Amino acid sequence: MDKKRARRPEEKEIRKQSIVAALRELLVKQKHPLPSTQEIAEAAGVTKGVIYFYFKTREEIFLTLHLQETESFFKEMAELLQGPEYSLAKLKKKIIHQFSQNEIFMFVGLIIPGILESNVDRDFLYEFKKNTSDGMDELARIWLSRETGFTIANARKFILRFYFLGLMLWQHHNPPKEVKEAFLNKNLWLLEGELDQTLSESFDWLWKGMNS
């Protein structure tokens, strides 16, 4: 366990990031039940006291992780939107890849409203929401310049609604192990289809409906 105290601002930021990274590694291995503060501390090589020096609650670590995943994704999206290779088809492909391949981004996104937001203070929650909102707004404004007849309102709505739609579809296609086993080899149409294809169809339907 690393008992050396981080004193300089850059050392504190490294220590804080190591805690977030430890949570991510734990979630890759196991999501149910959610990692405890003690488990996160052990994975990060620090004490629980160090955890609470940087984060008021365990849930703040989860939200910080999701915000970092979101910011990284938004950066990739912005680069595509501003680049010479932009097309709606390529944008759809990048979004679907994120939703289908980044299970941490999707899983944590799913538990934000019902679990994580209930145990953080108002100031932290406001900053979390504001950062997410500002990121979406920036993407919407960039996107506005690439699509004829687009409005800022429609760009915002599309980004937000497809995100939440994607979360629900990801959850449907990625049930816990026990649920998968219960329905193994069962002929139930609700379980048919691949996530990528479902996301692609949903993207097209939402886009068509918004522009009709």
N, C-alpha and C positions, 0 to 999 in steps of 0.2 A: 504493500500500500504506500502511495506517495504521500508522505507527511510534510514535505517541504512546503512552506507557505508561499503562495503567489503574492508578490508585493507590487511589482510594477503593473501598470494598466495592461500592457501587452501580455504579461504572464497571467493575469486574471482572465483575460479574454480567451487565452489558450486553455486554461483550466475549465472555464465555462463551456467552451466548445467541446472539450473532451467528455463532459457529462452528457451533452446532447448526442454526441457520436456514440457513446456507450448505450444510450437508449435505443438508438437506431439498430445497433448490432443485436441487441436483445430481441427487438421486434422481428428482425429477420429470422431468428431462430424460433420464436414463440410469441403468439399474440394473445392467447387465452390461457390463463388469466393475464391481465395486464401486469407488466413488471412493477414490482414494488420499489419504493424509494431505496430500501436496503439493497435490493438486487442491482439497481442502477448504480448505487455507490460502489458496490463490490466490482461491477464491470468496469467502472471508471477508475478504480484504484484509489478511491477517496473515502472519507467517513460521511455518515449521514449529516453531520454538522457542516461539512463543506458544501454538501448539496444545498442545504437550507441557507447558506451564506449567499449563494448565487440565485436560488429560486425559492420563492415563498412556499410553493406547493409542488407536489409531483406533477400536477396537471400543467403547470407553467412550462415544465421541460417538454412535455408532449406538444404544447402549442408552439413553443420555440422551434422544435424540430419541424413541425408542419409549415411554419412560416418560412424556414430556410429552404425546404423542398419546393415550396410555392415560388419563392423568389428565383430560385435556379431555373424552374420551368418557365417563368415569365420572361427571364432573360433570353432563353432559347427562342421563345415565341417572338420576342421583339426583334431579335436578329433576323429571323426569317421574314417577318413583316416588313422590315426595312431593307432587306436585301434584294438584289436583282432577280433572284430565282423564285420570288414569291408567286404562289398561285393558291387558290382556295383548296385545291386537291392536296397540295403539299402541307398546307396548314392543318387540314383534317387529318392527314396521315401522322403528323407530329403529335397532335392532341391525342389521337387514339393510341399511339405508342406509349405516351405518358400514362394514360389511364389503364392500359392493359399490362404494362410492364413494371411500373413503379408502385408496388403493392404497399409500401410504407406511406406514400403520399395519399393513396386512396383509403387505406385502413384508418389512418389517423384522422383524415377528413371526415370519415363516417361517424366517429365517436366524439367529434368536437361538440355538436349541439347538445346531445343528451347527457354526456358524461363529463367532458373536460371543462366546459365553460361554467359548470356549476361550482367549481372549487378554485376560482381565481378571483382576485379583487377587481373592482370596476376599472381602475386605471390601467391595469395590465390588459384586461379584456378590450378596453377601448382602443389601446395602441395596437393590439393584435388585429382587431377589425379594421381599423383605419389603414394599417399597412397593407392588408389584403385588398381593401377597397381601392386604395391609391394605385396599387399594382394593376388591378383590373381596369381602372380608369385610364391609366397610361396605355395599356394595350388597346383599349377601345379607340383611343384617339389616334394611335398609329394606324390601326386597321382602317379607320375612317378614310384615310388618304389613299387606300389601295382598292376600295370597292366603290364603284359608281352607284349613286343613289342611296348609299348607306347613310344612316343618321347615328349620332353619338348614342342616342337612347337605345336604338336597336342593337348597336354593337355591345353596349353594356348588358342588355337583357340576354343576348345570345350567349355571351361568355358565362354569365352567372347561371343561367338556366341549364346550359349544357353541362356545366360543372356538376350541378346537383343531380341532374339526370344520370350523368356518368357514375356518380357515387352509388346511386341505387342499382344501376345495372351491374356495377362491379360487385356489389354485395350479393346480388342474386346469383352471379356466376362464380362466386368464391365463398361458399358457405363453410362453416366450421367442419372439421373432420368428421364429427359425429353425424352431422346432417348429410354429408356426402355418403357416408356408409349406409345410412338409413334408406337412401333412395338409389343405392347402387343397383344397376340393371333393371330399374323400374321403368316401365313405359309411360312416362308422364310428360305431356307436351310442354309443360311449364319449364322443364329442365332442358329443353332442346336449344340448339344454336350455340355458336361460339361468340365470345365476348367481342372480339374485333369486328365481326360482321354486324352484331347488334348495335354496337356503337356507331359504325359507319352508316347504317340505315337510319338511326336516330338523329345523327348529325344532318343527314340529307332532309329528313322530314321537318326538323326544326328550322333549317335554313329555308326550305320551300315555304313553310307556313309563315315565316316572318316576312318573306318577300312577296307573298301573294296579295 
